[in-house]
Amino acid sequence: MTKERLISLDVFRGFTILLMTIVNNPGSWGSIYPPLEHAEWNGCTPTDLVFPFFIFIMGAAIPFANPTKHFDFTVLNKIIVRSLRIFCLGLFLNYFNRIELFGLEGISLLILRLIITFGVAYALLGNFSLKIKTYLVFGIFLTLLFLAYSQIEAFQDVRIPGVLQRLGIVYFFTSILYLKTSQKTQLLVAASILLIYWLLMAFVPVPGFGAANFEKGTNLAAWLDNLILHGHLWTYSKTWDPEGILSTLPAIATGICGMGIGQILNFKIPKIEIAKKIGIIGIALIITGLIWNSIFPINKSLWTSSYVLYTAGISTLCLTLLYYIIDISNYKKWTTFFLIWGVNPMIVFFFSGIIPRVLSSIKIQNPAIASEQINLQEFYYNFCILPFFNNPLDASLAYALSYAIFWSLILWFFHKNKLIFKV
């Protein structure tokens, strides 16, 4: 049995997926307004809030999906299947540009990739029986892992970690924890994770590098990533991954924070009292995170303990504000736009990653240089957006907004036809 959806939570999710779409799709990566860029290393920009917002929201939704806390083998199977579906959606994104078959090239190869992509998407997002979902997701998961370690040249360095992969892992552990433990135990687990992670990162010497540190590529998390996932890490670093193994532990704590707030939202007390409680918690989390920042810097790539508390606090205050406006004051007329984004997050995340890959694969003649080719993404930005702006930062943002408008039209169509795609 599931509880009625909390509109403020769906709106928060919709805002987050919209922000993600904008920050992930600038017209030019060299022309981005600072708030729409990640912090270079330590620190936190608005863009660095997107990922923890997702995890927090996912955690907050768990008590609404399972209000009775019933747990048996069927429930466990559902959790495993959903976790793997999320994981595989993210993992497949890393395979798209590597698919090769029958010596195909150009448009023929792109069509093949799209056929496979739609097949995988249907298998992972389709509404099948639990038994069929189980067979499909395990088949896809094992196939992707086999290809990664098969020594086939195209896949030998494919990245295994990723954003959706981390979401899938966090969902699995937070769901089990919610169903099998009390809220007090969950709080103790989250606190223990954050403390242990800090102790490991701050005091355990790093093999091959020396003393413990929080620097790029030489910290304990980077060493573990390179040890276990060598050759299958983030393209830009090669030796460490921002969604790596050890840093996924505190990400679970982010999910637990969201789950705790979700349980408070289910309390049988006046809504205004709920808003006061979670508002106070949000402020306390931010203050604690800022204090911890002095010895364990706020850092998204390391997902530091201070980053967990700081971003969980901001997440909580954002949800508090939305909860007060929408669910207490009943001011809902403005929410439809964000709701259409919030109820179909996975299909947006997956295909908003596929579309740029498709556009960058299609080459046409460069109108400015007859002897050169240009991909469709570059063509649209350079010849349909950039000429209308004097400031390249504005042009880059306009491109991102046009992409968000494109997705808004798709999601409005889904909304009008009551189409919701769930993992």
Contacts in CASP RR format, 6 or more apart in sequence:
PFRMAT RR
TARGET T0000
AUTHOR 0000-0000-0000
METHOD contacts of the structure
MODEL  1
MTKERLISLDVFRGFTILLMTIVNNPGSWGSIYPPLEHAEWNGCTPTDLV
FPFFIFIMGAAIPFANPTKHFDFTVLNKIIVRSLRIFCLGLFLNYFNRIE
LFGLEGISLLILRLIITFGVAYALLGNFSLKIKTYLVFGIFLTLLFLAYS
QIEAFQDVRIPGVLQRLGIVYFFTSILYLKTSQKTQLLVAASILLIYWLL
MAFVPVPGFGAANFEKGTNLAAWLDNLILHGHLWTYSKTWDPEGILSTLP
AIATGICGMGIGQILNFKIPKIEIAKKIGIIGIALIITGLIWNSIFPINK
SLWTSSYVLYTAGISTLCLTLLYYIIDISNYKKWTTFFLIWGVNPMIVFF
FSGIIPRVLSSIKIQNPAIASEQINLQEFYYNFCILPFFNNPLDASLAYA
LSYAIFWSLILWFFHKNKLIFKV
1 67 0 8 1.000
1 68 0 8 1.000
2 64 0 8 1.000
2 65 0 8 1.000
2 66 0 8 1.000
2 67 0 8 1.000
3 63 0 8 1.000
3 64 0 8 1.000
3 65 0 8 1.000
3 67 0 8 1.000
3 266 0 8 1.000
5 64 0 8 1.000
6 64 0 8 1.000
6 265 0 8 1.000
6 323 0 8 1.000
6 327 0 8 1.000
7 326 0 8 1.000
7 327 0 8 1.000
7 332 0 8 1.000
7 335 0 8 1.000
7 339 0 8 1.000
8 319 0 8 1.000
8 322 0 8 1.000
8 323 0 8 1.000
8 325 0 8 1.000
8 326 0 8 1.000
8 327 0 8 1.000
9 57 0 8 1.000
9 60 0 8 1.000
9 61 0 8 1.000
9 64 0 8 1.000
9 265 0 8 1.000
9 319 0 8 1.000
9 322 0 8 1.000
10 338 0 8 1.000
10 339 0 8 1.000
10 342 0 8 1.000
10 343 0 8 1.000
11 322 0 8 1.000
11 326 0 8 1.000
11 335 0 8 1.000
11 338 0 8 1.000
11 339 0 8 1.000
11 342 0 8 1.000
12 53 0 8 1.000
12 57 0 8 1.000
12 318 0 8 1.000
12 319 0 8 1.000
12 322 0 8 1.000
13 54 0 8 1.000
13 57 0 8 1.000
13 341 0 8 1.000
13 342 0 8 1.000
13 345 0 8 1.000
14 338 0 8 1.000
14 339 0 8 1.000
14 341 0 8 1.000
14 342 0 8 1.000
14 345 0 8 1.000
15 338 0 8 1.000
15 341 0 8 1.000
16 50 0 8 1.000
16 53 0 8 1.000
16 54 0 8 1.000
16 57 0 8 1.000
17 54 0 8 1.000
17 341 0 8 1.000
17 342 0 8 1.000
17 345 0 8 1.000
17 348 0 8 1.000
17 349 0 8 1.000
18 338 0 8 1.000
18 341 0 8 1.000
18 404 0 8 1.000
19 46 0 8 1.000
19 47 0 8 1.000
19 50 0 8 1.000
20 50 0 8 1.000
20 54 0 8 1.000
20 349 0 8 1.000
21 348 0 8 1.000
21 352 0 8 1.000
21 400 0 8 1.000
21 403 0 8 1.000
21 404 0 8 1.000
21 407 0 8 1.000
22 36 0 8 1.000
22 397 0 8 1.000
22 400 0 8 1.000
22 401 0 8 1.000
22 403 0 8 1.000
22 404 0 8 1.000
23 36 0 8 1.000
23 37 0 8 1.000
23 47 0 8 1.000
23 50 0 8 1.000
23 400 0 8 1.000
24 352 0 8 1.000
24 353 0 8 1.000
25 352 0 8 1.000
25 356 0 8 1.000
25 399 0 8 1.000
25 400 0 8 1.000
25 403 0 8 1.000
25 404 0 8 1.000
26 32 0 8 1.000
26 36 0 8 1.000
26 396 0 8 1.000
26 397 0 8 1.000
26 399 0 8 1.000
26 400 0 8 1.000
27 381 0 8 1.000
27 385 0 8 1.000
27 395 0 8 1.000
27 396 0 8 1.000
27 399 0 8 1.000
27 400 0 8 1.000
28 381 0 8 1.000
28 392 0 8 1.000
28 395 0 8 1.000
28 396 0 8 1.000
28 399 0 8 1.000
30 396 0 8 1.000
31 392 0 8 1.000
31 393 0 8 1.000
31 395 0 8 1.000
31 396 0 8 1.000
32 393 0 8 1.000
32 396 0 8 1.000
32 397 0 8 1.000
33 393 0 8 1.000
33 397 0 8 1.000
34 45 0 8 1.000
35 45 0 8 1.000
35 46 0 8 1.000
35 47 0 8 1.000
36 45 0 8 1.000
36 46 0 8 1.000
36 47 0 8 1.000
36 397 0 8 1.000
36 400 0 8 1.000
37 45 0 8 1.000
37 47 0 8 1.000
38 45 0 8 1.000
38 47 0 8 1.000
38 48 0 8 1.000
38 300 0 8 1.000
39 45 0 8 1.000
39 48 0 8 1.000
39 299 0 8 1.000
39 300 0 8 1.000
41 216 0 8 1.000
41 299 0 8 1.000
41 301 0 8 1.000
42 214 0 8 1.000
42 297 0 8 1.000
42 298 0 8 1.000
42 299 0 8 1.000
43 297 0 8 1.000
43 298 0 8 1.000
43 299 0 8 1.000
43 300 0 8 1.000
44 298 0 8 1.000
44 300 0 8 1.000
44 307 0 8 1.000
44 310 0 8 1.000
44 311 0 8 1.000
48 300 0 8 1.000
48 311 0 8 1.000
49 311 0 8 1.000
49 314 0 8 1.000
49 315 0 8 1.000
51 163 0 8 1.000
51 300 0 8 1.000
52 251 0 8 1.000
52 254 0 8 1.000
52 300 0 8 1.000
52 307 0 8 1.000
52 308 0 8 1.000
52 311 0 8 1.000
52 312 0 8 1.000
52 315 0 8 1.000
53 311 0 8 1.000
53 315 0 8 1.000
53 318 0 8 1.000
54 163 0 8 1.000
54 167 0 8 1.000
54 345 0 8 1.000
55 166 0 8 1.000
55 167 0 8 1.000
55 170 0 8 1.000
55 251 0 8 1.000
55 254 0 8 1.000
55 255 0 8 1.000
55 258 0 8 1.000
56 254 0 8 1.000
56 255 0 8 1.000
56 257 0 8 1.000
56 258 0 8 1.000
56 261 0 8 1.000
56 311 0 8 1.000
56 312 0 8 1.000
56 315 0 8 1.000
56 316 0 8 1.000
57 258 0 8 1.000
57 315 0 8 1.000
58 167 0 8 1.000
58 170 0 8 1.000
58 171 0 8 1.000
58 174 0 8 1.000
58 255 0 8 1.000
59 170 0 8 1.000
59 171 0 8 1.000
59 174 0 8 1.000
59 255 0 8 1.000
59 256 0 8 1.000
59 258 0 8 1.000
59 259 0 8 1.000
59 260 0 8 1.000
59 262 0 8 1.000
60 258 0 8 1.000
60 259 0 8 1.000
60 260 0 8 1.000
60 261 0 8 1.000
60 262 0 8 1.000
60 265 0 8 1.000
60 319 0 8 1.000
61 262 0 8 1.000
62 174 0 8 1.000
62 175 0 8 1.000
62 178 0 8 1.000
62 259 0 8 1.000
62 262 0 8 1.000
63 178 0 8 1.000
63 259 0 8 1.000
63 260 0 8 1.000
63 262 0 8 1.000
63 263 0 8 1.000
63 265 0 8 1.000
63 266 0 8 1.000
64 262 0 8 1.000
64 265 0 8 1.000
64 266 0 8 1.000
66 75 0 8 1.000
66 175 0 8 1.000
66 178 0 8 1.000
66 179 0 8 1.000
67 266 0 8 1.000
69 178 0 8 1.000
69 179 0 8 1.000
70 179 0 8 1.000
71 179 0 8 1.000
71 180 0 8 1.000
74 130 0 8 1.000
75 179 0 8 1.000
76 176 0 8 1.000
77 130 0 8 1.000
77 134 0 8 1.000
78 130 0 8 1.000
79 171 0 8 1.000
79 172 0 8 1.000
79 175 0 8 1.000
79 176 0 8 1.000
80 134 0 8 1.000
80 172 0 8 1.000
81 130 0 8 1.000
81 133 0 8 1.000
81 134 0 8 1.000
81 137 0 8 1.000
82 168 0 8 1.000
82 171 0 8 1.000
82 423 0 8 1.000
83 168 0 8 1.000
83 169 0 8 1.000
83 171 0 8 1.000
83 172 0 8 1.000
83 175 0 8 1.000
84 137 0 8 1.000
84 138 0 8 1.000
84 141 0 8 1.000
84 168 0 8 1.000
85 124 0 8 1.000
85 125 0 8 1.000
85 133 0 8 1.000
85 137 0 8 1.000
85 423 0 8 1.000
86 164 0 8 1.000
86 165 0 8 1.000
86 167 0 8 1.000
86 168 0 8 1.000
86 171 0 8 1.000
86 346 0 8 1.000
86 423 0 8 1.000
87 141 0 8 1.000
87 164 0 8 1.000
87 165 0 8 1.000
87 168 0 8 1.000
87 169 0 8 1.000
88 120 0 8 1.000
88 124 0 8 1.000
88 137 0 8 1.000
88 140 0 8 1.000
88 141 0 8 1.000
88 144 0 8 1.000
89 121 0 8 1.000
89 124 0 8 1.000
89 125 0 8 1.000
89 164 0 8 1.000
89 346 0 8 1.000
89 349 0 8 1.000
89 350 0 8 1.000
89 423 0 8 1.000
90 162 0 8 1.000
90 163 0 8 1.000
90 164 0 8 1.000
90 165 0 8 1.000
90 350 0 8 1.000
91 141 0 8 1.000
91 144 0 8 1.000
91 160 0 8 1.000
91 162 0 8 1.000
91 164 0 8 1.000
91 165 0 8 1.000
92 117 0 8 1.000
92 120 0 8 1.000
92 124 0 8 1.000
92 140 0 8 1.000
92 144 0 8 1.000
93 164 0 8 1.000
93 350 0 8 1.000
93 353 0 8 1.000
93 354 0 8 1.000
94 158 0 8 1.000
94 159 0 8 1.000
94 160 0 8 1.000
94 162 0 8 1.000
95 144 0 8 1.000
95 147 0 8 1.000
95 155 0 8 1.000
95 158 0 8 1.000
96 113 0 8 1.000
96 117 0 8 1.000
96 354 0 8 1.000
96 357 0 8 1.000
97 113 0 8 1.000
97 357 0 8 1.000
97 361 0 8 1.000
98 154 0 8 1.000
98 155 0 8 1.000
98 158 0 8 1.000
99 109 0 8 1.000
99 112 0 8 1.000
99 113 0 8 1.000
99 116 0 8 1.000
99 154 0 8 1.000
100 109 0 8 1.000
100 154 0 8 1.000
101 109 0 8 1.000
101 112 0 8 1.000
102 112 0 8 1.000
103 109 0 8 1.000
104 112 0 8 1.000
106 361 0 8 1.000
107 362 0 8 1.000
110 358 0 8 1.000
110 361 0 8 1.000
110 362 0 8 1.000
113 361 0 8 1.000
114 358 0 8 1.000
117 354 0 8 1.000
120 140 0 8 1.000
121 347 0 8 1.000
121 350 0 8 1.000
121 351 0 8 1.000
123 136 0 8 1.000
123 137 0 8 1.000
123 140 0 8 1.000
124 136 0 8 1.000
124 137 0 8 1.000
124 140 0 8 1.000
124 423 0 8 1.000
125 346 0 8 1.000
125 347 0 8 1.000
125 350 0 8 1.000
125 421 0 8 1.000
125 422 0 8 1.000
125 423 0 8 1.000
126 421 0 8 1.000
127 422 0 8 1.000
128 136 0 8 1.000
147 155 0 8 1.000
147 158 0 8 1.000
148 155 0 8 1.000
148 156 0 8 1.000
148 158 0 8 1.000
148 160 0 8 1.000
148 232 0 8 1.000
150 156 0 8 1.000
156 231 0 8 1.000
157 231 0 8 1.000
157 232 0 8 1.000
158 232 0 8 1.000
159 232 0 8 1.000
159 233 0 8 1.000
159 234 0 8 1.000
159 235 0 8 1.000
159 241 0 8 1.000
160 229 0 8 1.000
160 232 0 8 1.000
160 233 0 8 1.000
161 225 0 8 1.000
161 229 0 8 1.000
161 232 0 8 1.000
161 233 0 8 1.000
161 234 0 8 1.000
161 241 0 8 1.000
161 243 0 8 1.000
161 244 0 8 1.000
161 245 0 8 1.000
162 241 0 8 1.000
162 243 0 8 1.000
162 244 0 8 1.000
163 243 0 8 1.000
163 349 0 8 1.000
164 349 0 8 1.000
164 350 0 8 1.000
165 243 0 8 1.000
166 243 0 8 1.000
166 244 0 8 1.000
166 248 0 8 1.000
166 251 0 8 1.000
169 248 0 8 1.000
169 251 0 8 1.000
169 252 0 8 1.000
170 248 0 8 1.000
170 251 0 8 1.000
170 252 0 8 1.000
170 254 0 8 1.000
170 255 0 8 1.000
173 252 0 8 1.000
174 252 0 8 1.000
174 255 0 8 1.000
174 256 0 8 1.000
174 259 0 8 1.000
177 185 0 8 1.000
177 186 0 8 1.000
177 189 0 8 1.000
177 256 0 8 1.000
177 259 0 8 1.000
178 186 0 8 1.000
178 259 0 8 1.000
181 189 0 8 1.000
183 260 0 8 1.000
183 263 0 8 1.000
186 256 0 8 1.000
186 259 0 8 1.000
186 260 0 8 1.000
187 256 0 8 1.000
187 260 0 8 1.000
189 253 0 8 1.000
189 256 0 8 1.000
190 252 0 8 1.000
190 253 0 8 1.000
190 256 0 8 1.000
190 257 0 8 1.000
193 249 0 8 1.000
193 250 0 8 1.000
193 252 0 8 1.000
193 253 0 8 1.000
193 256 0 8 1.000
194 250 0 8 1.000
194 253 0 8 1.000
194 305 0 8 1.000
194 308 0 8 1.000
194 309 0 8 1.000
195 305 0 8 1.000
196 249 0 8 1.000
197 246 0 8 1.000
197 249 0 8 1.000
197 250 0 8 1.000
197 304 0 8 1.000
197 305 0 8 1.000
198 292 0 8 1.000
198 296 0 8 1.000
198 304 0 8 1.000
198 305 0 8 1.000
200 220 0 8 1.000
200 246 0 8 1.000
201 212 0 8 1.000
201 214 0 8 1.000
201 219 0 8 1.000
201 220 0 8 1.000
201 221 0 8 1.000
201 246 0 8 1.000
201 296 0 8 1.000
201 302 0 8 1.000
201 304 0 8 1.000
202 212 0 8 1.000
202 214 0 8 1.000
202 295 0 8 1.000
202 296 0 8 1.000
203 212 0 8 1.000
204 212 0 8 1.000
204 220 0 8 1.000
205 211 0 8 1.000
205 212 0 8 1.000
206 212 0 8 1.000
206 213 0 8 1.000
206 218 0 8 1.000
206 219 0 8 1.000
206 220 0 8 1.000
206 223 0 8 1.000
207 223 0 8 1.000
208 223 0 8 1.000
209 218 0 8 1.000
209 223 0 8 1.000
212 219 0 8 1.000
212 220 0 8 1.000
213 219 0 8 1.000
214 296 0 8 1.000
214 297 0 8 1.000
214 299 0 8 1.000
214 302 0 8 1.000
214 304 0 8 1.000
216 222 0 8 1.000
216 237 0 8 1.000
216 240 0 8 1.000
216 301 0 8 1.000
217 223 0 8 1.000
217 237 0 8 1.000
217 239 0 8 1.000
217 240 0 8 1.000
219 240 0 8 1.000
219 302 0 8 1.000
220 246 0 8 1.000
221 240 0 8 1.000
221 244 0 8 1.000
221 245 0 8 1.000
221 246 0 8 1.000
221 247 0 8 1.000
221 302 0 8 1.000
222 239 0 8 1.000
222 240 0 8 1.000
224 245 0 8 1.000
224 246 0 8 1.000
225 233 0 8 1.000
225 239 0 8 1.000
225 240 0 8 1.000
225 241 0 8 1.000
225 244 0 8 1.000
225 245 0 8 1.000
225 246 0 8 1.000
226 233 0 8 1.000
226 239 0 8 1.000
226 240 0 8 1.000
228 245 0 8 1.000
229 241 0 8 1.000
229 244 0 8 1.000
229 245 0 8 1.000
231 238 0 8 1.000
233 239 0 8 1.000
233 240 0 8 1.000
233 241 0 8 1.000
233 244 0 8 1.000
234 240 0 8 1.000
234 241 0 8 1.000
234 242 0 8 1.000
234 243 0 8 1.000
242 300 0 8 1.000
242 301 0 8 1.000
247 301 0 8 1.000
247 302 0 8 1.000
247 303 0 8 1.000
248 303 0 8 1.000
250 303 0 8 1.000
250 304 0 8 1.000
250 305 0 8 1.000
250 307 0 8 1.000
250 308 0 8 1.000
251 303 0 8 1.000
251 308 0 8 1.000
253 305 0 8 1.000
253 308 0 8 1.000
254 303 0 8 1.000
254 308 0 8 1.000
254 311 0 8 1.000
254 312 0 8 1.000
257 285 0 8 1.000
257 308 0 8 1.000
257 309 0 8 1.000
257 312 0 8 1.000
257 313 0 8 1.000
257 315 0 8 1.000
257 316 0 8 1.000
258 312 0 8 1.000
258 315 0 8 1.000
258 316 0 8 1.000
261 278 0 8 1.000
261 281 0 8 1.000
261 315 0 8 1.000
261 316 0 8 1.000
261 319 0 8 1.000
264 274 0 8 1.000
264 277 0 8 1.000
264 278 0 8 1.000
264 281 0 8 1.000
265 274 0 8 1.000
265 278 0 8 1.000
265 323 0 8 1.000
267 274 0 8 1.000
267 277 0 8 1.000
271 323 0 8 1.000
271 327 0 8 1.000
271 328 0 8 1.000
272 328 0 8 1.000
274 323 0 8 1.000
275 320 0 8 1.000
275 323 0 8 1.000
275 324 0 8 1.000
275 328 0 8 1.000
278 316 0 8 1.000
278 319 0 8 1.000
278 320 0 8 1.000
278 323 0 8 1.000
279 316 0 8 1.000
279 317 0 8 1.000
279 320 0 8 1.000
281 313 0 8 1.000
281 316 0 8 1.000
282 312 0 8 1.000
282 313 0 8 1.000
282 314 0 8 1.000
282 316 0 8 1.000
282 317 0 8 1.000
282 320 0 8 1.000
283 313 0 8 1.000
283 317 0 8 1.000
285 309 0 8 1.000
285 310 0 8 1.000
285 312 0 8 1.000
285 313 0 8 1.000
285 316 0 8 1.000
286 309 0 8 1.000
286 310 0 8 1.000
286 313 0 8 1.000
286 314 0 8 1.000
286 317 0 8 1.000
288 309 0 8 1.000
289 298 0 8 1.000
289 305 0 8 1.000
289 306 0 8 1.000
289 307 0 8 1.000
289 309 0 8 1.000
289 310 0 8 1.000
290 298 0 8 1.000
290 306 0 8 1.000
290 310 0 8 1.000
292 305 0 8 1.000
292 306 0 8 1.000
292 309 0 8 1.000
293 306 0 8 1.000
293 310 0 8 1.000
296 304 0 8 1.000
296 305 0 8 1.000
296 306 0 8 1.000
297 304 0 8 1.000
297 306 0 8 1.000
298 304 0 8 1.000
298 306 0 8 1.000
298 307 0 8 1.000
298 310 0 8 1.000
299 306 0 8 1.000
299 307 0 8 1.000
300 307 0 8 1.000
325 331 0 8 1.000
326 332 0 8 1.000
326 335 0 8 1.000
336 415 0 8 1.000
337 408 0 8 1.000
339 415 0 8 1.000
340 408 0 8 1.000
340 411 0 8 1.000
340 412 0 8 1.000
340 414 0 8 1.000
340 415 0 8 1.000
341 348 0 8 1.000
341 407 0 8 1.000
341 408 0 8 1.000
341 411 0 8 1.000
343 415 0 8 1.000
343 420 0 8 1.000
344 411 0 8 1.000
344 414 0 8 1.000
344 419 0 8 1.000
344 420 0 8 1.000
344 421 0 8 1.000
346 421 0 8 1.000
346 422 0 8 1.000
346 423 0 8 1.000
347 421 0 8 1.000
348 407 0 8 1.000
348 411 0 8 1.000
352 403 0 8 1.000
352 407 0 8 1.000
356 377 0 8 1.000
359 375 0 8 1.000
359 376 0 8 1.000
359 377 0 8 1.000
359 380 0 8 1.000
360 375 0 8 1.000
360 376 0 8 1.000
360 377 0 8 1.000
360 378 0 8 1.000
361 375 0 8 1.000
362 375 0 8 1.000
362 376 0 8 1.000
363 373 0 8 1.000
363 374 0 8 1.000
363 375 0 8 1.000
364 373 0 8 1.000
364 374 0 8 1.000
364 375 0 8 1.000
364 376 0 8 1.000
364 379 0 8 1.000
365 372 0 8 1.000
365 373 0 8 1.000
365 374 0 8 1.000
366 372 0 8 1.000
366 373 0 8 1.000
366 374 0 8 1.000
366 379 0 8 1.000
367 379 0 8 1.000
367 383 0 8 1.000
368 382 0 8 1.000
374 382 0 8 1.000
380 399 0 8 1.000
381 395 0 8 1.000
381 396 0 8 1.000
381 399 0 8 1.000
385 395 0 8 1.000
385 398 0 8 1.000
385 399 0 8 1.000
385 402 0 8 1.000
386 392 0 8 1.000
386 395 0 8 1.000
388 395 0 8 1.000
388 398 0 8 1.000
389 395 0 8 1.000
389 398 0 8 1.000
413 419 0 8 1.000
414 420 0 8 1.000
414 421 0 8 1.000
END
